[in-house]
Amino acid sequence: MMFPRNSLNEIKNLSPVFSAYSCQIIVYQKVTQLKDDDTDGEERYLLIATPGVFLLKKKFFGVMSILMTFPYADIRKLEVKKNYVKIHSKQQILAFKSLQQINYASRIHGIRLALFGYGRSKDMIYELDLDQGVSIDFERQNFTYEPTSKIVDIFLSNIIRLNIKDQREDLKNICSWLNSEIHETLEITPSLISKPYLSAIAATLATDDELTEIRIKDIPFNNAQLFLISILQKNSSISRIIFSNVSFEGTFESFIEFMKSEHCHLNKGNFHGSEWVFDNCDFNSGNFNNFLEAFIKYQQPVKILTFNRCNFSLNSFKSFSQTFLISKCFHSLEALWITGINFYVEMKEFLFQLLGSDWLLKDKRLHTLAIIDCNINIEELLNHMKLFETGIVTANLSKNLFSQAPDLSICNALSPQMNLVLENCSFCDTCLPSLFQALSNHKGQFLRLNCSEIMTSKEGWDHFSRIQSSIILPTLTELVWDRNLITPSNVGNFISFLKNQKNLTELSISDCIQADVLDNVIHDFAHFIRTSNLTSFTIQSTKPETSLGPQLFEILSQLIERRTLRVLDISGQSIGGVNMYKLVNMMYQYGNMTNFYFDHVSMTSAEYFIEIMNTLLKLNLNEMTWPKIDINKLLNKEPANKRSEIYTRIEMVKKQYLKNYKNTGSNDPADAMLTTIMRYQTIVPEQKKIHTIRKISSIGLADDATIPGVFDVYSQETQELLKECGISENNDPMKAMIIKFEKECNIETLVQKVEINE
């Protein structure tokens, strides 16, 4: 294709036909003579846009000739031959005579996805003639490969000049690993660090705008820091760094310099790491103090900081306390999570300084405080909290203790919207009833209370039982009572307590009822269910003795019939395949459910299971689990000659499930911790931004993206053009591109980058 010699000057001087949105994306009218007979003299439009410069047919935006494209390569449709590169086609052929222009062409697919989505790229064909100087480079890469993802294509473009003749198997393994393992999370492990082409892998991941989380796992940080830095320097989508089973030995000068560099600058930097998670890490080394120095000059705001099951020495904990209090990056903290610190005096001093700090009291950004298994006297901490208006809405004080009865004024330590988590806490004999009496004075919108697995003496339970039926918590909306036994002797008081809570809508009683006493308590529960307004009910079983069997169906069916239930978790409850079939059909009939969790429910046949899953998929639930245990048992029940067929059918169902529900759950402690944090963050609207990575995909917009108005129309001709192209506010093909690149370039910069083929 020939372009006029003076095109650049003409482009600069032309007046726009119309302008798209507020950014500098301009379409100019231009009549260009092309060599193809069927398009000779046709009126076209030159589009100068952030991703590149295109020639567009007036009546069909889908056909483009590319002169300049994205700053990364996408070789999804590239077929490498000995002396040329071809993208299969049926309409156009363009000749390029430099390796740079070949790289331009290799990016075509990404451009087309950004503008028009998948599908139309099949119509494009490019044959790239190479001069003798670069043909040898491509000859070295003459191997068969079927690319399946953009990240793999980018990796291949990064090794374009490397000799891969003797390492083809390694290359295929890396491509397979990138395609199957790298989605939104990257794990840096010893096996990754030992891979060949490590610099090319880092360069590839640095351009992956879908990568939001990096996990350094089972490796000394000193061995991983350079690889980590090479990614973080250029990737702007990563917000969470997780250290799992990591030791901190050696030196960290490179990491410290990076954290102080322009890459982490508050306004100009690429790296925006706001979530730092340390899980099961060893901080005994004196060099951990050196690592902490990186945060003193770090400019980006840290919103989540967790130390879960980490091994602190007294010296390293003191260093952390000092660094934390003087580092400005932590003044934006929204969630702090610490577990397993055995230094009571130092922990108490740290907490008291934190709760009284000027930045916390002024900005009130710290909404979640989790101090778990730290031997803290809870009543002492609450008494200190009531002296300040901290703004904390979630206090997770699990696995600590009440050494003396709290007074009634501790409710002043609680926010009007409060999540109080006291799981597996120890209570003195009079502490439990005193706590509930104090909570009855809570004022505000709601109280979510988790008192799972209470540890107290028989006398303590007797004290509580005597007053339980008369306790009224006016703001209680959720009660988690897991692993506290409900027996024939206390079920009456417990049900009376539940009935007194007029605002209670969420209840969890997992592992509370043993199967051998179910007959003696089910009647009381059935009566409560018939009069309740529960929107969420959890009755998991993790032990054989609390799996209640088919009798549980009576309560569950009544809940569904109430039509208020939205969330149900019956994991581990062996209600049987027939009852599951009935239950799911009731859900489908009433159509109220949003979340359903189940597994190990004793499915009786594969046919039942497949029909149940297909019905559930029709419900379009927000969340649903994949029942792995039931599937394994079903396959083992089938005759050997039928297992392959059943497995294939189940895999088809699973494929649809994974399409609807990508997050299938994780057993990783860090994931469980972050899920818990976010479970109680939902009451603060801005907290959702911590984990909600708003990515603009190449084929559409995020649901919550803010879209500017439609094209600003300046002439009748423009209106006709839009109409002919079938473009309206709802189907504008440029939206994704515009949102993504709105502020990156201006017209002068783009024009200077255009390559003219003469």
Order of alpha helices (4+ residues) and beta strands (2+ residues): alpha-beta-beta-beta-beta-beta-beta-beta-alpha-alpha-beta-alpha-alpha-alpha-beta-alpha-alpha-beta-alpha-beta-alpha-beta-alpha-beta-alpha-beta-alpha-alpha-beta-alpha-beta-beta-beta-beta-alpha-beta-alpha-beta-alpha-beta-alpha-beta-alpha-beta-alpha-beta-alpha-beta-alpha-alpha-alpha-alpha-alpha-alpha
